[in-house]
Amino acid sequence: MTLPTLTTSRLTLRQLVEADREAVVKVFSDPEMSRFFAADFSDPASASAMVDRRLTYRGPAGQGHWAIERDGEVIGVAHLRPSSELPGGVPELGYYVASAHAGQGLATEAAQAVLDHGLGVLGLPAIWALVHEHNAASRKVAARLGFLDVGSGIHYGDLHRVLVTLPTAHGRPHHVELWVPDLAEAERSWGWLLGELGWREFQRWPAGVSWRLGGTYLVVEASPALSATNHERTRPGLNHLALHVATRTEVDALTTRAPDHGWRPLFADRYPHAGGPAHYAAYLENESGFEVELVASEGSPPEE
Ligand SMILES: CC(C)(COP(=O)(O)OP(=O)(O)OC[C@H]1O[C@@H](n2cnc3c(N)ncnc32)[C@H](O)[C@@H]1OP(=O)(O)O)[C@@H](O)C(=O)NCCC(=O)NCCS
């Protein structure tokens, strides 16, 4: 499984490979690097065994172990992988920068790139970190990255702070506004569907209504400035909105009930894989010609 290469203004983070072994052993040769760990990686055999564990790691796509390079030299490692310490194997971040390069903001820069990848690209709902109670430098890095301190516990054999960071609203859709020819019809179809998905009415005025979920709201408005009486999804502009649905079972249930609420199925002969074999989704169209796609967020069920 290949990890993406992440670049920052001073660093390149690329997948850790066998050829990095010597450089990583060198990074950990200073006993200070292991001060807060149960093992002493200044022992080359111990550091090499740690490299082995990282090289043989297998886990979810997009997670794993990176080498941190500056000007072509490996100066540290970073990882994002299911936690072996926290319940549910939640994603855990780790960062290590050689003492010779410490205090220049490099761990912060590397870790930020991994966070951007995990939260922004992989769409992880949260990333966790465990930092030794007395590891002041790492606690400072974590605080600067926006981690929240949510408690402490015995992890990796000693007292660690339990830290978590969540995605921010930055760059996400603030709202979507659909101009509709028939507000009552839009309320019947959109109001029902969004309500089923957990959206709640947010604003209401004579020509419109909106529903909100988290940081995003969707407006339907019968504007007096409307220049046509129907939406044509094959014209330039919005073709369809696609919404996450937690499970395949819920996609099935919504698809069954949708016709009672103003939606007709599209591509029904290829349900639920009209979007491809690995994509479980329903495509629906309302009376005004708006298309919505309901996509199961859960991955493929395990093979029998
Ligand atoms: C912890 C570690 C990643 C920090 O790397 P770094 O590149 O020096 O980190 P940054 O420069 O981004 O930030 C470190 C901050 O901690 C501060 N700091 C360093 N040592 C400190 C100490 N003993 N007490 C308080 N603050 C300290 C630095 O001054 C800096 O803050 P500043 O920029 O406000 O001055 C690095 O020292 C390391 O790899 N240590 C060993 C492995 C480890 O502990 N990893 C973390 C596992 S959770």
The ligand as a Tripos MOL2 file, in Angstrom:
@<TRIPOS>MOLECULE
LIG
   48    50     1     0     0
SMALL
NO_CHARGES

@<TRIPOS>ATOM
      1 C1          8.9960   16.4010   20.5400 C.3       1 LIG1
      2 C2          9.6500   16.6710   19.2200 C.3       1 LIG1
      3 C3          8.8610   15.9700   18.1180 C.3       1 LIG1
      4 C4          9.6320   18.1690   18.9360 C.3       1 LIG1
      5 O1         10.2390   18.4090   17.6590 O.3       1 LIG1
      6 P1         10.6210   19.9170   17.2330 P.3       1 LIG1
      7 O2         10.8790   19.8990   15.7610 O.co2     1 LIG1
      8 O3         11.6720   20.4420   18.1100 O.co2     1 LIG1
      9 O4          9.2570   20.6420   17.5290 O.3       1 LIG1
     10 P2          8.8810   22.1510   17.2130 P.3       1 LIG1
     11 O5         10.1290   22.9360   16.9580 O.co2     1 LIG1
     12 O6          7.8280   22.1240   16.1800 O.co2     1 LIG1
     13 O7          8.2300   22.6120   18.5780 O.3       1 LIG1
     14 C5          8.8230   22.2950   19.8150 C.3       1 LIG1
     15 C6          8.4400   23.3530   20.8360 C.3       1 LIG1
     16 O8          8.6910   22.8540   22.1330 O.3       1 LIG1
     17 C7          9.6020   23.7220   22.7970 C.3       1 LIG1
     18 N1         10.4100   22.9110   23.6650 N.ar      1 LIG1
     19 C8         11.4400   22.1190   23.3590 C.ar      1 LIG1
     20 N2         11.9040   21.5170   24.4710 N.ar      1 LIG1
     21 C9         11.1490   21.9480   25.4770 C.ar      1 LIG1
     22 C10        11.1330   21.7030   26.8680 C.ar      1 LIG1
     23 N3         11.9970   20.8650   27.4240 N.pl3     1 LIG1
     24 N4         10.2090   22.3280   27.5990 N.ar      1 LIG1
     25 C11         9.3140   23.1700   27.0640 C.ar      1 LIG1
     26 N5          9.2580   23.4400   25.7380 N.ar      1 LIG1
     27 C12        10.1800   22.8270   24.9810 C.ar      1 LIG1
     28 C13        10.3780   24.3530   21.6850 C.3       1 LIG1
     29 O9         10.9690   25.5550   22.1410 O.3       1 LIG1
     30 C14         9.2690   24.5910   20.6790 C.3       1 LIG1
     31 O10         8.4330   25.6540   21.0480 O.3       1 LIG1
     32 P3          8.6240   27.1490   20.4480 P.3       1 LIG1
     33 O11         8.6220   26.9970   18.9540 O.co2     1 LIG1
     34 O12         7.4450   27.8770   20.9650 O.co2     1 LIG1
     35 O13         9.9290   27.6180   20.9680 O.co2     1 LIG1
     36 C15        11.1150   16.1960   19.1680 C.3       1 LIG1
     37 O14        11.8030   16.7670   20.2330 O.3       1 LIG1
     38 C16        11.2240   14.6870   19.2830 C.2       1 LIG1
     39 O15        11.2020   14.0090   18.2720 O.2       1 LIG1
     40 N6         11.3690   14.1590   20.4850 N.am      1 LIG1
     41 C17        11.5250   12.7390   20.6920 C.3       1 LIG1
     42 C18        10.3520   11.9220   20.2100 C.3       1 LIG1
     43 C19         9.0410   12.3830   20.7960 C.2       1 LIG1
     44 O16         8.9400   12.6470   21.9760 O.2       1 LIG1
     45 N7          8.0300   12.4720   19.9320 N.am      1 LIG1
     46 C20         6.7100   12.8340   20.3500 C.3       1 LIG1
     47 C21         5.9710   11.5950   20.7190 C.3       1 LIG1
     48 S1          4.3610   12.0250   21.2610 S.3       1 LIG1
@<TRIPOS>BOND
     1     1     2 1
     2     2     3 1
     3     2     4 1
     4     2    36 1
     5     4     5 1
     6     5     6 1
     7     6     7 2
     8     6     8 1
     9     6     9 1
    10     9    10 1
    11    10    11 2
    12    10    12 1
    13    10    13 1
    14    13    14 1
    15    14    15 1
    16    15    16 1
    17    15    30 1
    18    16    17 1
    19    17    18 1
    20    17    28 1
    21    18    19 ar
    22    18    27 ar
    23    19    20 ar
    24    20    21 ar
    25    21    22 ar
    26    21    27 ar
    27    22    23 1
    28    22    24 ar
    29    24    25 ar
    30    25    26 ar
    31    26    27 ar
    32    28    29 1
    33    28    30 1
    34    30    31 1
    35    31    32 1
    36    32    33 2
    37    32    34 1
    38    32    35 1
    39    36    37 1
    40    36    38 1
    41    38    39 2
    42    38    40 1
    43    40    41 1
    44    41    42 1
    45    42    43 1
    46    43    44 2
    47    43    45 1
    48    45    46 1
    49    46    47 1
    50    47    48 1
@<TRIPOS>SUBSTRUCTURE
     1 LIG1         1 GROUP 0 **** ****
